[in-house]
Amino acid sequence: MIGMDILKPMVALMAWTMVMWVWMYVTRIPAINKMEGRNAPGADVGWTSAKLESALPPSAQWKAHNYNHLHEAPTVFYAVCLVLAVIGQGSGINATIAWIYVGLRVAHSIWQATVNRVMVRFALFTLSMLALIALILHAGMAVFGLV
């Protein structure tokens, strides 16, 4: 079907989000169990993420932070990709930009979940946002008949 290539990077980012979900729990559950055994009886009963934020080691929280981030700007990515696919503009340069966006988001995830130096993370995020802006501009130009 015309313009459907852009659905591939969409599905790839959805799959990556699930990878981060698994990584988050593989990291957090042992950290909670370790905390429960030492200094916080009941740590796994009714605690909110805000309370866990201050109790768990930062490196255990980084995965959760990134998982949450994958539910923010990527929602706009999914929407613009669907628009581009529906109007038949989801192939060629737009599919390439979408793959670039996904690659940058995966790099951002890995960086945030492991090293988490803010300036590098910010640079990766900014580059991904520039790709997202390009997709939105392309969709807007097509939808409003400017191309």
C-alpha positions as CSV (number, residue, x, y, z in Angstrom):
1,M,0.0,0.0,0.0
2,I,1.2,3.5,-0.8
3,G,2.7,5.4,2.1
4,M,2.7,2.6,4.6
5,D,6.5,2.2,5.0
6,I,6.2,4.6,7.9
7,L,4.3,2.1,9.9
8,K,7.5,0.0,10.4
9,P,9.3,2.5,12.5
10,M,6.1,3.1,14.5
11,V,5.9,-0.6,15.3
12,A,9.7,-0.7,16.1
13,L,9.3,2.1,18.6
14,M,6.3,0.4,20.2
15,A,8.4,-2.8,20.5
16,W,11.3,-0.7,22.0
17,T,8.9,0.7,24.6
18,M,8.1,-2.8,25.7
19,V,11.8,-3.6,25.9
20,M,12.2,-0.7,28.2
21,W,9.1,-1.9,30.3
22,V,10.8,-5.2,30.8
23,W,14.2,-3.6,31.6
24,M,12.5,-1.3,34.1
25,Y,11.0,-4.2,36.1
26,V,14.0,-6.4,35.8
27,T,15.9,-3.6,37.5
28,R,13.3,-2.2,39.9
29,I,11.9,-5.4,41.4
30,P,15.3,-6.6,42.7
31,A,16.0,-3.1,44.0
32,I,12.7,-3.0,45.9
33,N,13.2,-6.5,47.2
34,K,16.7,-5.5,48.4
35,M,15.3,-2.4,50.1
36,E,12.4,-4.4,51.6
37,G,14.9,-6.8,53.3
38,R,17.1,-4.1,54.8
39,N,15.5,-0.8,55.8
40,A,12.0,-0.5,54.5
41,P,9.6,-3.1,55.7
42,G,6.5,-3.0,53.5
43,A,8.3,-1.3,50.7
44,D,6.3,-3.3,48.2
45,V,2.9,-2.5,49.7
46,G,1.1,0.6,48.5
47,W,4.2,2.7,47.8
48,T,3.8,5.2,45.0
49,S,6.4,5.9,42.4
50,A,7.1,9.2,44.2
51,K,8.1,7.4,47.4
52,L,10.1,4.9,45.4
53,E,11.9,7.7,43.7
54,S,13.5,8.8,46.9
55,A,14.2,5.3,48.2
56,L,15.6,3.4,45.2
57,P,19.1,4.0,43.8
58,P,19.0,6.5,40.9
59,S,20.3,3.9,38.4
60,A,17.3,1.7,39.2
61,Q,15.0,4.7,38.5
62,W,16.6,5.7,35.2
63,K,14.8,2.9,33.3
64,A,11.5,4.0,34.8
65,H,12.1,7.6,33.8
66,N,12.9,6.6,30.3
67,Y,9.8,4.3,30.1
68,N,7.7,7.3,31.1
69,H,9.5,9.5,28.5
70,L,8.5,6.9,25.8
71,H,4.9,7.9,26.5
72,E,5.4,11.6,26.0
73,A,6.8,12.9,22.7
74,P,6.5,9.6,20.9
75,T,2.7,10.0,21.1
76,V,3.0,12.9,18.7
77,F,5.3,10.7,16.5
78,Y,2.6,8.0,16.3
79,A,0.0,10.5,15.4
80,V,2.0,12.2,12.7
81,C,3.1,8.9,11.2
82,L,-0.6,7.8,11.0
83,V,-1.4,11.1,9.3
84,L,1.4,10.6,6.8
85,A,0.4,7.0,6.1
86,V,-3.3,7.9,5.6
87,I,-2.5,10.6,3.1
88,G,-0.1,8.4,1.2
89,Q,3.1,10.3,2.3
90,G,4.6,7.7,4.6
91,S,7.3,6.4,2.2
92,G,10.6,7.9,1.0
93,I,12.0,10.7,3.0
94,N,9.3,10.6,5.6
95,A,9.9,6.9,6.4
96,T,13.6,7.7,6.5
97,I,13.1,10.5,9.0
98,A,10.8,8.3,11.1
99,W,13.6,5.7,11.3
100,I,16.0,8.4,12.3
101,Y,13.6,9.4,15.0
102,V,13.3,5.8,16.3
103,G,17.1,5.4,16.2
104,L,17.6,8.5,18.2
105,R,14.9,7.5,20.7
106,V,16.5,4.1,21.2
107,A,20.0,5.8,21.7
108,H,18.4,8.2,24.1
109,S,16.8,5.3,26.1
110,I,20.1,3.3,26.3
111,W,22.0,6.4,27.3
112,Q,19.5,7.4,30.0
113,A,19.1,3.9,31.3
114,T,22.9,3.4,31.7
115,V,25.1,6.5,31.8
116,N,22.5,9.3,32.1
117,R,24.7,12.3,31.5
118,V,22.2,15.0,31.0
119,M,23.8,17.0,28.2
120,V,24.3,14.0,26.0
121,R,20.7,12.9,26.8
122,F,19.5,16.4,26.0
123,A,21.4,16.4,22.6
124,L,19.9,13.0,21.6
125,F,16.4,14.3,22.7
126,T,16.8,17.5,20.7
127,L,17.9,15.7,17.6
128,S,14.9,13.4,17.9
129,M,12.7,16.4,18.3
130,L,14.1,18.0,15.1
131,A,13.2,14.8,13.2
132,L,9.7,14.9,14.7
133,I,9.3,18.6,13.7
134,A,10.4,17.7,10.2
135,L,7.7,15.0,10.0
136,I,5.1,17.4,11.4
137,L,6.1,20.1,8.8
138,H,5.9,17.5,6.0
139,A,2.4,16.4,7.2
140,G,1.3,20.0,7.6
141,M,2.5,20.9,4.1
142,A,0.7,17.9,2.6
143,V,-2.5,18.3,4.5
144,F,-2.8,22.0,3.8
145,G,-1.8,21.6,0.1
146,L,1.5,23.5,0.3
147,V,3.3,20.8,-1.7
